[in-house]
Amino acid sequence: MPSVALHCQQRVFARVRQQLWQEEAEDGARLYVLDFAGPAPRVKIGRARSTDHLIRRIQGHLREKNKHGYGLIDACTTPPSADAERAEKQALQWMSYAYQLVPRTHEEFLDAHFIIAEACADMGVFRYNPHEDDD
């Protein structure tokens, strides 16, 4: 990986970690969206069961993607989700309407727009989280 790509990746990952810890984010299951540049740019939507698990998942994805010439150029996380599994399935379904899945994957989309993936993840979480007026 070129050093400039690694530097960008480190900054994005540091921003995500800082945001999670600085906000003293509520721990819990949440979705994440990763934007990878490389031979065939892709966006990945995933789920983690806790903040610590989220950090480990992202680190694992970075190690794997870097081996194949991909670098992280953007990332985001959702607030905790009451039903992260359903929220993830919904986000992936919405993304599949507009983008082609990367072969042999269920969570990565070719040439997808990060902002759209971020919106799908946020809406999936919103859809399956209880709302204050849902008494």
Salt bridges, closest charged atoms under 4 A:
GLU64 OE1 - LYS67 NZ 3.63
GLU64 OE2 - HIS68 NE2 3.08
ASP74 OD1 - ARG15 NH2 2.81
ASP83 OD2 - ARG86 NH1 3.82
GLU85 OE2 - LYS89 NZ 3.59
GLU88 OE1 - ARG47 NE 2.75
GLU107 OE1 - LYS44 NZ 2.45
GLU108 OE1 - ARG42 NH1 3.04
GLU108 OE2 - LYS65 NZ 2.73
